[in-house]
Amino acid sequence: MNKEVSTLYHYCSLETFYNIMKNRSIWLSDVSKSNDSRELAWATEQCKIAVINKFLEYSDRMKSNNDFINTRFRDFNRITDQFDFIDTNQMLKSWVFCLSEKGDNLGQWRGYADDGKGISIGFSKEYFAPQNQSVNFDEDKMYYMFDQIEYGDFKVEQLLSPSDINTLASSCDYEALERCFKRLMVYSIILAPLYKSAAFEEEKEWRMVFLAHTSALKGGMIPSTNYMDKPEPMFDIIDFAFIPKNNTLVSHIEVALKDIKHAITSVTIGPKSDLSVLDVQLFLISIGLLHSTDDDSIKVMRSSLSYR
């Protein structure tokens, strides 16, 4: 986790800002219904490339050992065929809340904050960070992750244990290799919301993610949450609902911020907004988030950008 960044920013419309502050909660939306049609496919596609490359290294080792005839090409093809039928959205449901390291960025204002008429909310990164984070997954639990997006090439070393990495790099035992390949496949599905193409790297995005196995949702209830050993989580899931959007139904979960004054550190008014700093301060005072206009526990400011 990046130690240098302490504040992350969520760009939104004025209406969304109002609801976050008034209700002391945030919405996480179904990532499969995002504007990026390749959102969840990126990680599994990259995983397939990584698996193929590791198999080619294995076949080269078999050839150098004069045992190329026993290379398990047919068995490997059955593994790679599975990638072509993976539909992450059918296996898991992932809901995300997106943030950026950039608090006053023109591209973010244009794309996510009503073309500069919205708000950038500064959140404490530490507030959302779990004490421990692993890729173990219990199908009966709602799983929580919080991390920065990985852009570009899929890094196998970030997902597997040192012994697995050693197996992929040196073993001629196909069964051992296949076990590693299958673990990579599972991890790529779980972690898909945290991987994107390098084309999006400029956004410097972080994500708060809740995910659940679809089998756990079919009974009509959201499963209990695994907060990764954090004894007193700073948020609770309080609602699961749908809204009609873009010719489909988009699910979201509403998460209560149990200590919003420690969660939110700043409010930046968009460069095209008609709001004044005083407008926002008086609103925050009215809902109990500031004591007075001299209270800078939540710093209110205007964008420094010129954008009309």
N, C-alpha and C positions, 0 to 999 in steps of 0.2 A: 504494500500500500504506500502511496506517495506521501512521505512525511512532510514535505515542504508545503503542501496545500492544507489550509485549515478551514477555508470557506468554499462552499460550492453553491452554484447559482441555478435557480429554476426560473426560466422565462415563461411568462404566461399572460393571458389577457387580464384586463382590469377586473372583469367578473370573477375569474378564477382566483385572483389575488384576494378579492373580497370574501369569497367563500372559504378559502384556506384560513384566513385570519378570524373571520366571524365564527366558523365552526370548529376551529382549532384541529383541523384534519386535512389530509391530502388524499387524492385519488390516484391509484395505480391502475393503468389501463392494460388490457390484453395486448401484448406486444405483437401477436400475430395479425392484428388489425391495424398496424401502423402504416404510414404512407410508403415505407420501404418494403416492396414486395419480396425482397430477398433477405429480410430481417433475420429469420431463424435458419435459413438454408445455408448461410455463409459458413458457419462453424462445421456443419456436417460435410459440406463440400470440401473444406480445407482438411478435415480429418481424413476423408477418403484419399486425398492426394498424399498426405503424410503416411498413411498405411501402405499405399502402393510403393512409395519410395523406400519404406523399410523392408517391404517384401523383395524389392529389387536388390537391396543390399544383401539380404539373406540368400537370394539365388546366386549372387556373385560369390558369396562364401562357399556355397555348395559346389559351384564350378571350380573354385580354387582348390577344394578338397577332393576333386575328381569324383564327385557324387551328384553331379548335375541331374542325372537320370531320376534321382529320387526327390527332386524338388516338387513340392506339393502344389502345382499350378491349379489343378482342378479344384482342390479343396479351397484354395485361396480365392478362386473365382466365385465360389459360393458366398464367401465373406463380402467381397466387394459388391456382389449383386444386391446384398441387403441394403447397402447405402442408397441404391436407386429407389427403394420403396419406403425409405424413412419419411414419415410425415410427423415432424416434431409436434405440431399442433394437435395431432390425434393422441399422442402419448402423454404430453404435459400441457398444462395451462400456465403461462407465465404472465405476471402483471408487473409493470415497471413504472417507476417514477424517475424521470430523467433530469440530470443536473449537469452543469458545465463548470470547468475551472475558470472560465472567462465570465466576469461579472458585468461587463459593459462592452459588448461586442456587436458590431453592426449586423453581421450575418445571423446571429442569434435573435436580435431584435426583429429583423425582417421575417425570419422563418417561424419563430415560436411565440412572439409577443405582439400579435396584432399589428404587424408592420411598424413597430416602434411606438405604438400607442399604449402598450401594456406595461408590465412591471417585471423587474428581475429581483427575486427574493433570495437573499443570502442565507444559506443554511450551514450550521456547524457540521463539518464532516464527522467529527468525533461522536456527535449525537447518534448517528446512524450505524456506527461501526460495531460489528459483533466482536466478542472477545476472541472467538475462534471461528475459522471458516474452512470447511473441508468439502469434498465432493461426495461424501457418503450420503445416500438418499434413502429415506424411509417412505415407502409408498403410502403409508397411513398418516403422514404428517404434512403440514404446510411447511415449506422450506424457505428460509430467508437467506439472501445474499446481498452484499453491498460491496461494490468494487468499481474500479475504473475500467472502461472499455479497452479491450485489446484490439488493435488495428493491424490489418495485414496478415502476413503468414501465420499459420497455426503453429504454435510452439508446443510440441509434444512434451518437452521437458517440464513444462509447467503443470502437467496433469498426472504424470505417472511417477511412481516411486523410483529411487535410484536403482533398485534391483530390476525393475521393469525396463528402465532405460538401458541397463547393461544387457538384458536379454535381447532387446531390439537391435543393439549395436553389435553383438558378438555371437549370439546363439545360432546353432544349426538345428535346434529342436523345434519343429514346426508347431507342435501342440502348445509349447510355451509361448511361442510367438503369437499364436491365435488367441490365447487368453489375454495377452497384452492388447491385441487388436480390438477385441470385444470390449475391454475396459475403456479403451480410447473412444469407441463408438458411443458407449453409454455416457461418458463424461462430456463428449461433444454435444449430446442432446441436452443434458442438464445445463451446461454452461453456455448454450447458444445465445441467450440474451446478452452475454458479456463479450461477444466477438462481432466485429464489423469489418467491412472492407476498408482498406487504407484511404479510399476516396473520402471517408468521413472523418479523417483524423483531425482536421482543423477544428472540429467541435469540442475536442478535449472533454469527452463525455464520461460521466460516472452514472451508475444506476443503482437504485434500490429495487430489489427484485423479490417478489414472492412467487413461488411456483408450487404446483400440486399435480400429482398424477391424476389423469382424467378418471381413472377407476375410483378414486376417492371422492370425486365430485358427483358421481352418478346417483348416489343416494340422496342427493338434494341438500347436502350440508357441506360447509367449508370445514376441512379437518383442522384439528388443533395445530398450533404452530411450534416448530422446533427453532428456538432462538439461539442455538449454538452456544449453550452453557452460559448465556447471559442471565443472571438470576432475576434482575429487575429490568425488563425491556422498557424502553422509553416510548413505546407505541403499542396500540392494540388494534386488531381488525374489528371494526364495528359494523360493517355492512358489506354485502356482496349483491350487486345488482347489474342491470343491463340498461343501455340507452340505444335507441336507433340512430345510426350514423353511417353515412356513405353507403347506403343501400344494404346495410347489414345490421346485426345486433352486436354491440360491443360490450363485453363485460368489464366491470371494474370492481376493485375492492377499496373501501374507504378505511383509512388508517388514522386513528386518533393520535395526535401528538400530545403525550401526557404532560410534557413540560415545554410548551411552545416558546416561552421566553428564553429558554436555553437552546432551543432548536434553531430559532431564527435570529440572525445577527444584524441583518441590514435589509433595506428596501430601496431599490433604485428605480426612479421614475423614467419611463421611456422617453426618447428624444422627441417624439411626436405627440406626447401626451399633453392634455390641457391641465393636468393636475399640478398643484403647487406642493412644495414640501410641507407647508402648513396644513393643507387638505389632508395629507396622509397622516401627519402627526395627530391631528384632532380626531381622525377616525380611530387610530390606535389607542388614543386616550379613552375614547368612548367605549371601547370594548375591553378595557382593562389591561392592555399590553404595554402602555406607557403611563407613567404617573403625571408627566407634564411635558411641555415642549423642551424643557431642559434635560429631560431624561434621554440619554443616548445609548441605552442598553440595546435598543434596536435603532441603528443609525439610518436616517432617512436622507436621501440625496437625489439629485437629478443626474441623468446621464450626461457625461462630458462630451458626447458626440454631437455633431451638427448633422441632422438628417431631417429633411422636410419633404 
